[in-house]
Amino acid sequence: MTLVDESERVTRLARAILSDVMLYHAEQVRRGIEADDLFERLAPELAEARAYFDSRVEPAVARASNAWNRALVDVLVFRSRAVRSPIW
C-alpha cells in the first residue's frame, strides 16, 4: 500500500479517522470534556486511531504537517464546544 504523502490528504485522513472516533464514542467524548479527562478516557481508542493513521501516512509529512494534533483539537474538542466544562 502506498503511503499518503500530500499534506492536504494527510490532514483529511486525520480528520476522517477522528470523526469516526467522535461518531462511535460520542458519549465518552462528552463525558471526557465535562470531566476534563478526554484524552485519558479515550486513550485506547486514540492509540488505535493513531496507529492506523501512522500506518497510512508518510512519517515525514505527518510530522511536518502536525495534522494529527490539529485534528484532535478541531474534531474532538472544537466540535464539543457546546458541552459544559470547567476548562472553558
The first five atom37 places (N, CA, C, CB, O) and aatype in JSON, in Angstrom:
{
  "aatype": [12, 16, 10, 19, 3, 6, 15, 6, 1, 19, 16, 1, 10, 0, 1, 0, 9, 10, 15, 3, 19, 12, 10, 18, 8, 0, 6, 5, 19, 1, 1, 7, 9, 6, 0, 3, 3, 10, 13, 6, 1, 10, 0, 14, 6, 10, 0, 6, 0, 1, 0, 18, 13, 3, 15, 1, 19, 6, 14, 0, 19, 0, 1, 0, 15, 2, 0, 17, 2, 1, 0, 10, 19, 3, 19, 10, 19, 13, 1, 15, 1, 0, 19, 1, 15, 14, 9, 17],
  "atom_mask": [
    [1, 1, 1, 1, 1],
    [1, 1, 1, 1, 1],
    [1, 1, 1, 1, 1],
    [1, 1, 1, 1, 1],
    [1, 1, 1, 1, 1],
    [1, 1, 1, 1, 1],
    [1, 1, 1, 1, 1],
    [1, 1, 1, 1, 1],
    [1, 1, 1, 1, 1],
    [1, 1, 1, 1, 1],
    [1, 1, 1, 1, 1],
    [1, 1, 1, 1, 1],
    [1, 1, 1, 1, 1],
    [1, 1, 1, 1, 1],
    [1, 1, 1, 1, 1],
    [1, 1, 1, 1, 1],
    [1, 1, 1, 1, 1],
    [1, 1, 1, 1, 1],
    [1, 1, 1, 1, 1],
    [1, 1, 1, 1, 1],
    [1, 1, 1, 1, 1],
    [1, 1, 1, 1, 1],
    [1, 1, 1, 1, 1],
    [1, 1, 1, 1, 1],
    [1, 1, 1, 1, 1],
    [1, 1, 1, 1, 1],
    [1, 1, 1, 1, 1],
    [1, 1, 1, 1, 1],
    [1, 1, 1, 1, 1],
    [1, 1, 1, 1, 1],
    [1, 1, 1, 1, 1],
    [1, 1, 1, 0, 1],
    [1, 1, 1, 1, 1],
    [1, 1, 1, 1, 1],
    [1, 1, 1, 1, 1],
    [1, 1, 1, 1, 1],
    [1, 1, 1, 1, 1],
    [1, 1, 1, 1, 1],
    [1, 1, 1, 1, 1],
    [1, 1, 1, 1, 1],
    [1, 1, 1, 1, 1],
    [1, 1, 1, 1, 1],
    [1, 1, 1, 1, 1],
    [1, 1, 1, 1, 1],
    [1, 1, 1, 1, 1],
    [1, 1, 1, 1, 1],
    [1, 1, 1, 1, 1],
    [1, 1, 1, 1, 1],
    [1, 1, 1, 1, 1],
    [1, 1, 1, 1, 1],
    [1, 1, 1, 1, 1],
    [1, 1, 1, 1, 1],
    [1, 1, 1, 1, 1],
    [1, 1, 1, 1, 1],
    [1, 1, 1, 1, 1],
    [1, 1, 1, 1, 1],
    [1, 1, 1, 1, 1],
    [1, 1, 1, 1, 1],
    [1, 1, 1, 1, 1],
    [1, 1, 1, 1, 1],
    [1, 1, 1, 1, 1],
    [1, 1, 1, 1, 1],
    [1, 1, 1, 1, 1],
    [1, 1, 1, 1, 1],
    [1, 1, 1, 1, 1],
    [1, 1, 1, 1, 1],
    [1, 1, 1, 1, 1],
    [1, 1, 1, 1, 1],
    [1, 1, 1, 1, 1],
    [1, 1, 1, 1, 1],
    [1, 1, 1, 1, 1],
    [1, 1, 1, 1, 1],
    [1, 1, 1, 1, 1],
    [1, 1, 1, 1, 1],
    [1, 1, 1, 1, 1],
    [1, 1, 1, 1, 1],
    [1, 1, 1, 1, 1],
    [1, 1, 1, 1, 1],
    [1, 1, 1, 1, 1],
    [1, 1, 1, 1, 1],
    [1, 1, 1, 1, 1],
    [1, 1, 1, 1, 1],
    [1, 1, 1, 1, 1],
    [1, 1, 1, 1, 1],
    [1, 1, 1, 1, 1],
    [1, 1, 1, 1, 1],
    [1, 1, 1, 1, 1],
    [1, 1, 1, 1, 1]
  ],
  "atom_positions": [
    [[0.85, -1.18, 0.0], [0.0, 0.0, 0.0], [0.89, 1.24, 0.0], [-0.96, 0.0, 1.22], [1.86, 1.32, 0.76]],
    [[0.57, 2.18, -0.83], [1.31, 3.43, -0.93], [0.91, 4.35, 0.22], [1.06, 4.11, -2.28], [-0.27, 4.5, 0.52]],
    [[1.89, 4.96, 0.85], [1.63, 5.88, 1.95], [1.21, 7.24, 1.41], [2.87, 6.02, 2.84], [1.69, 7.69, 0.37]],
    [[0.31, 7.87, 2.14], [-0.15, 9.22, 1.78], [1.0, 10.17, 2.04], [-1.43, 9.64, 2.6], [1.59, 10.17, 3.13]],
    [[1.33, 10.99, 1.04], [2.46, 11.9, 1.2], [2.14, 13.34, 0.82], [3.61, 11.41, 0.38], [3.05, 14.16, 0.69]],
    [[0.87, 13.66, 0.64], [0.46, 15.03, 0.35], [-0.16, 15.62, 1.61], [-0.54, 15.09, -0.86], [-1.06, 15.02, 2.2]],
    [[0.3, 16.78, 2.01], [-0.12, 17.4, 3.26], [-1.64, 17.53, 3.38], [0.51, 18.77, 3.38], [-2.21, 17.24, 4.43]],
    [[-2.3, 17.95, 2.32], [-3.75, 18.13, 2.36], [-4.47, 16.8, 2.57], [-4.24, 18.79, 1.06], [-5.44, 16.73, 3.33]],
    [[-4.01, 15.76, 1.92], [-4.61, 14.44, 2.09], [-4.33, 13.88, 3.48], [-4.09, 13.46, 1.02], [-5.18, 13.19, 4.05]],
    [[-3.16, 14.17, 4.02], [-2.83, 13.74, 5.38], [-3.79, 14.39, 6.38], [-1.35, 14.09, 5.73], [-4.28, 13.74, 7.3]],
    [[-4.04, 15.67, 6.19], [-4.97, 16.39, 7.06], [-6.37, 15.81, 6.96], [-5.0, 17.88, 6.7], [-7.03, 15.6, 7.98]],
    [[-6.83, 15.54, 5.77], [-8.17, 14.96, 5.58], [-8.27, 13.59, 6.22], [-8.51, 14.86, 4.08], [-9.29, 13.26, 6.83]],
    [[-7.22, 12.79, 6.1], [-7.23, 11.46, 6.7], [-7.31, 11.54, 8.22], [-5.97, 10.68, 6.28], [-8.09, 10.83, 8.84]],
    [[-6.51, 12.41, 8.81], [-6.54, 12.57, 10.27], [-7.93, 12.98, 10.73], [-5.5, 13.61, 10.73], [-8.45, 12.44, 11.71]],
    [[-8.53, 13.93, 10.05], [-9.87, 14.4, 10.41], [-10.91, 13.3, 10.22], [-10.24, 15.63, 9.57], [-11.83, 13.18, 11.04]],
    [[-10.79, 12.51, 9.18], [-11.75, 11.42, 8.95], [-11.65, 10.35, 10.03], [-11.51, 10.8, 7.56], [-12.67, 9.88, 10.54]],
    [[-10.44, 9.98, 10.38], [-10.25, 8.97, 11.42], [-10.82, 9.46, 12.74], [-8.75, 8.62, 11.57], [-11.52, 8.72, 13.43]],
    [[-10.52, 10.7, 13.09], [-11.0, 11.23, 14.37], [-12.5, 11.51, 14.33], [-10.25, 12.5, 14.73], [-13.15, 11.49, 15.38]],
    [[-13.05, 11.78, 13.17], [-14.51, 11.9, 13.06], [-15.18, 10.57, 13.38], [-14.92, 12.38, 11.64], [-16.24, 10.54, 14.01]],
    [[-14.57, 9.47, 12.96], [-15.09, 8.15, 13.32], [-15.03, 7.92, 14.82], [-14.32, 7.06, 12.59], [-15.98, 7.41, 15.41]],
    [[-13.92, 8.3, 15.43], [-13.81, 8.18, 16.89], [-14.93, 8.98, 17.56], [-12.42, 8.66, 17.39], [-15.58, 8.5, 18.48]],
    [[-15.14, 10.19, 17.08], [-16.19, 11.06, 17.63], [-17.57, 10.42, 17.45], [-16.16, 12.45, 16.95], [-18.39, 10.44, 18.36]],
    [[-17.81, 9.86, 16.29], [-19.1, 9.25, 16.0], [-19.37, 8.04, 16.89], [-19.17, 8.84, 14.53], [-20.44, 7.92, 17.49]],
    [[-18.41, 7.15, 16.97], [-18.61, 5.9, 17.7], [-18.46, 6.03, 19.22], [-17.65, 4.89, 17.21], [-18.88, 5.14, 19.96]],
    [[-17.88, 7.12, 19.67], [-17.65, 7.3, 21.11], [-18.15, 8.66, 21.58], [-16.15, 7.15, 21.43], [-17.54, 9.28, 22.46]],
    [[-19.25, 9.12, 21.02], [-19.76, 10.47, 21.31], [-20.02, 10.67, 22.8], [-21.03, 10.72, 20.53], [-19.69, 11.72, 23.35]],
    [[-20.61, 9.69, 23.44], [-20.91, 9.82, 24.87], [-19.63, 9.91, 25.7], [-21.76, 8.64, 25.35], [-19.55, 10.7, 26.64]],
    [[-18.63, 9.12, 25.36], [-17.35, 9.18, 26.07], [-16.65, 10.52, 25.82], [-16.44, 8.02, 25.62], [-16.01, 11.06, 26.73]],
    [[-16.77, 11.06, 24.62], [-16.2, 12.37, 24.32], [-16.88, 13.43, 25.19], [-16.35, 12.72, 22.81], [-16.21, 14.26, 25.81]],
    [[-18.21, 13.39, 25.25], [-18.95, 14.36, 26.07], [-18.53, 14.25, 27.53], [-20.47, 14.12, 25.94], [-18.23, 15.27, 28.16]],
    [[-18.49, 13.05, 28.06], [-18.09, 12.86, 29.47], [-16.65, 13.31, 29.7], [-18.24, 11.38, 29.88], [-16.33, 13.89, 30.74]],
    [[-15.78, 13.04, 28.73], [-14.39, 13.45, 28.85], [-14.21, 14.96, 28.87], [0.0, 0.0, 0.0], [-13.38, 15.49, 29.6]],
    [[-15.0, 15.65, 28.05], [-14.97, 17.12, 28.05], [-15.48, 17.64, 29.4], [-15.82, 17.7, 26.87], [-14.87, 18.52, 30.0]],
    [[-16.59, 17.09, 29.84], [-17.18, 17.54, 31.11], [-16.24, 17.33, 32.29], [-18.49, 16.81, 31.38], [-16.15, 18.18, 33.17]],
    [[-15.54, 16.21, 32.3], [-14.66, 15.88, 33.41], [-13.21, 16.32, 33.19], [-14.7, 14.4, 33.66], [-12.36, 16.11, 34.06]],
    [[-12.92, 16.91, 32.05], [-11.57, 17.33, 31.69], [-10.58, 16.17, 31.75], [-11.11, 18.45, 32.63], [-9.45, 16.31, 32.22]],
    [[-11.03, 15.01, 31.25], [-10.14, 13.86, 31.15], [-10.31, 13.15, 29.79], [-10.41, 12.87, 32.3], [-10.17, 11.93, 29.68]],
    [[-10.61, 13.95, 28.78], [-10.91, 13.42, 27.46], [-9.83, 12.48, 26.94], [-11.11, 14.55, 26.48], [-10.13, 11.36, 26.52]],
    [[-8.6, 12.91, 26.96], [-7.53, 12.13, 26.35], [-7.2, 10.88, 27.18], [-6.28, 12.98, 26.18], [-6.81, 9.86, 26.61]],
    [[-7.34, 10.94, 28.48], [-7.14, 9.77, 29.31], [-8.3, 8.79, 29.12], [-7.01, 10.16, 30.8], [-8.08, 7.58, 29.01]],
    [[-9.51, 9.3, 29.07], [-10.71, 8.48, 28.91], [-10.7, 7.72, 27.58], [-11.97, 9.36, 29.01], [-11.11, 6.56, 27.52]],
    [[-10.24, 8.38, 26.53], [-10.24, 7.76, 25.2], [-8.86, 7.24, 24.78], [-10.74, 8.76, 24.17], [-8.62, 7.02, 23.59]],
    [[-7.97, 7.06, 25.73], [-6.59, 6.65, 25.4], [-6.52, 5.41, 24.52], [-5.83, 6.41, 26.67], [-5.78, 5.42, 23.53]],
    [[-7.24, 4.33, 24.82], [-7.12, 3.15, 23.94], [-7.65, 3.41, 22.53], [-7.88, 1.97, 24.55], [-7.04, 2.99, 21.55]],
    [[-8.77, 4.1, 22.42], [-9.35, 4.39, 21.11], [-8.44, 5.32, 20.31], [-10.74, 5.01, 21.27], [-8.27, 5.14, 19.1]],
    [[-7.88, 6.32, 20.98], [-6.99, 7.26, 20.29], [-5.69, 6.59, 19.89], [-6.71, 8.47, 21.18], [-5.13, 6.9, 18.83]],
    [[-5.19, 5.68, 20.71], [-3.97, 4.96, 20.36], [-4.2, 4.09, 19.12], [-3.49, 4.08, 21.55], [-3.35, 4.04, 18.23]],
    [[-5.34, 3.42, 19.06], [-5.66, 2.6, 17.89], [-5.82, 3.47, 16.64], [-6.93, 1.79, 18.14], [-5.34, 3.12, 15.57]],
    [[-6.51, 4.59, 16.8], [-6.71, 5.51, 15.68], [-5.38, 6.07, 15.2], [-7.65, 6.66, 16.08], [-5.14, 6.17, 13.99]],
    [[-4.51, 6.43, 16.13], [-3.2, 6.98, 15.76], [-2.34, 5.93, 15.05], [-2.46, 7.5, 17.01], [-1.64, 6.24, 14.09]],
    [[-2.41, 4.71, 15.52], [-1.64, 3.63, 14.88], [-2.11, 3.44, 13.43], [-1.79, 2.31, 15.67], [-1.29, 3.22, 12.53]],
    [[-3.4, 3.5, 13.21], [-3.93, 3.38, 11.86], [-3.45, 4.55, 10.99], [-5.47, 3.33, 11.87], [-3.01, 4.36, 9.86]],
    [[-3.54, 5.77, 11.53], [-3.07, 6.97, 10.82], [-1.6, 6.81, 10.45], [-3.27, 8.24, 11.69], [-1.21, 7.04, 9.31]],
    [[-0.79, 6.41, 11.42], [0.65, 6.26, 11.18], [0.95, 5.2, 10.13], [1.37, 5.92, 12.48], [1.93, 5.3, 9.39]],
    [[0.11, 4.18, 10.06], [0.34, 3.11, 9.08], [0.0, 3.54, 7.66], [-0.48, 1.89, 9.44], [0.42, 2.9, 6.7]],
    [[-0.75, 4.62, 7.51], [-1.2, 5.08, 6.2], [-0.46, 6.29, 5.67], [-2.65, 5.39, 6.26], [-0.59, 6.63, 4.5]],
    [[0.34, 6.95, 6.52], [0.91, 8.26, 6.18], [2.43, 8.21, 6.18], [0.42, 9.33, 7.16], [3.05, 7.55, 7.02]],
    [[3.03, 8.91, 5.22], [4.48, 9.08, 5.18], [4.9, 9.82, 6.46], [4.93, 9.87, 3.89], [4.44, 10.94, 6.69]],
    [[5.77, 9.24, 7.29], [6.12, 9.84, 8.58], [6.62, 11.29, 8.51], [7.16, 9.01, 9.24], [6.23, 12.11, 9.34]],
    [[7.45, 11.6, 7.56], [7.99, 12.97, 7.48], [6.88, 13.98, 7.19], [9.07, 13.06, 6.38], [6.9, 15.08, 7.73]],
    [[5.94, 13.61, 6.38], [4.83, 14.51, 6.05], [3.93, 14.67, 7.27], [4.01, 13.98, 4.83], [3.46, 15.77, 7.56]],
    [[3.68, 13.58, 7.97], [2.83, 13.65, 9.17], [3.45, 14.57, 10.22], [2.63, 12.24, 9.76], [2.75, 15.39, 10.82]],
    [[4.76, 14.44, 10.44], [5.44, 15.3, 11.42], [5.42, 16.76, 10.99], [6.89, 14.84, 11.62], [5.13, 17.64, 11.79]],
    [[5.7, 17.0, 9.74], [5.78, 18.38, 9.24], [4.43, 19.08, 9.27], [6.33, 18.39, 7.82], [4.36, 20.28, 9.52]],
    [[3.38, 18.34, 9.02], [2.05, 18.97, 8.94], [1.38, 19.11, 10.3], [1.16, 18.17, 8.01], [0.48, 19.93, 10.46]],
    [[1.8, 18.3, 11.28], [1.17, 18.29, 12.6], [-0.34, 18.03, 12.48], [1.42, 19.64, 13.34], [-1.12, 18.47, 13.32]],
    [[-0.73, 17.32, 11.44], [-2.14, 17.1, 11.12], [-2.88, 16.37, 12.23], [-2.27, 16.32, 9.84], [-4.03, 16.7, 12.52]],
    [[-2.24, 15.39, 12.84], [-2.93, 14.62, 13.87], [-3.33, 15.5, 15.06], [-2.05, 13.45, 14.35], [-4.48, 15.47, 15.5]],
    [[-2.39, 16.27, 15.57], [-2.68, 17.11, 16.74], [-3.71, 18.19, 16.43], [-1.4, 17.76, 17.25], [-4.58, 18.48, 17.25]],
    [[-3.62, 18.78, 15.25], [-4.61, 19.79, 14.87], [-5.99, 19.16, 14.74], [-4.22, 20.47, 13.56], [-6.98, 19.75, 15.15]],
    [[-6.05, 17.96, 14.17], [-7.34, 17.28, 14.01], [-7.92, 16.89, 15.37], [-7.18, 16.03, 13.14], [-9.14, 16.94, 15.55]],
    [[-7.08, 16.51, 16.33], [-7.58, 16.22, 17.68], [-8.34, 17.41, 18.24], [-6.41, 15.84, 18.62], [-9.44, 17.27, 18.78]],
    [[-7.75, 18.58, 18.12], [-8.39, 19.78, 18.64], [-9.63, 20.15, 17.82], [-7.4, 20.96, 18.65], [-10.69, 20.4, 18.39]],
    [[-9.49, 20.16, 16.51], [-10.61, 20.56, 15.65], [-11.8, 19.61, 15.76], [-10.15, 20.63, 14.2], [-12.94, 20.06, 15.86]],
    [[-11.54, 18.33, 15.73], [-12.62, 17.36, 15.66], [-13.18, 17.02, 17.04], [-12.14, 16.09, 14.98], [-14.39, 17.09, 17.25]],
    [[-12.33, 16.66, 17.99], [-12.84, 16.24, 19.29], [-13.18, 17.4, 20.21], [-11.83, 15.35, 19.95], [-14.22, 17.38, 20.87]],
    [[-12.33, 18.39, 20.27], [-12.54, 19.47, 21.23], [-13.45, 20.56, 20.66], [-11.19, 20.08, 21.64], [-14.47, 20.89, 21.28]],
    [[-13.12, 21.12, 19.52], [-13.9, 22.24, 18.99], [-15.34, 21.83, 18.71], [-13.26, 22.77, 17.72], [-16.26, 22.6, 18.99]],
    [[-15.54, 20.65, 18.16], [-16.91, 20.21, 17.88], [-17.7, 19.97, 19.16], [-16.89, 18.93, 17.06], [-18.93, 19.9, 19.12]],
    [[-17.02, 19.86, 20.28], [-17.69, 19.64, 21.57], [-17.8, 20.93, 22.37], [-16.94, 18.59, 22.38], [-18.03, 20.88, 23.58]],
    [[-17.66, 22.06, 21.72], [-17.61, 23.34, 22.43], [-18.91, 23.66, 23.17], [-17.29, 24.45, 21.46], [-18.89, 24.5, 24.08]],
    [[-20.03, 23.04, 22.81], [-21.31, 23.3, 23.49], [-21.42, 22.53, 24.81], [-22.46, 22.92, 22.57], [-22.31, 22.82, 25.61]],
    [[-20.54, 21.58, 25.02], [-20.58, 20.79, 26.26], [-20.04, 21.64, 27.39], [-19.75, 19.47, 26.11], [-18.98, 22.27, 27.27]],
    [[-20.76, 21.66, 28.49], [-20.3, 22.43, 29.65], [-19.06, 21.77, 30.24], [-21.42, 22.53, 30.73], [-18.99, 20.55, 30.42]],
    [[-18.07, 22.61, 30.52], [-16.81, 22.1, 31.02], [-16.16, 23.13, 31.93], [-15.87, 21.74, 29.86], [-16.29, 24.33, 31.7]],
    [[-15.47, 22.68, 32.96], [-14.76, 23.62, 33.83], [-13.56, 24.29, 33.16], [-14.3, 22.91, 35.06], [-13.02, 25.26, 33.69]],
    [[-13.13, 23.77, 32.0], [-11.95, 24.35, 31.35], [-12.3, 25.48, 30.41], [-11.21, 23.28, 30.6], [-11.39, 26.13, 29.9]],
    [[-13.6, 25.73, 30.15], [-13.98, 26.89, 29.36], [-15.27, 27.46, 29.78], [-14.06, 26.54, 27.93], [-15.73, 28.45, 29.21]]
  ]
}
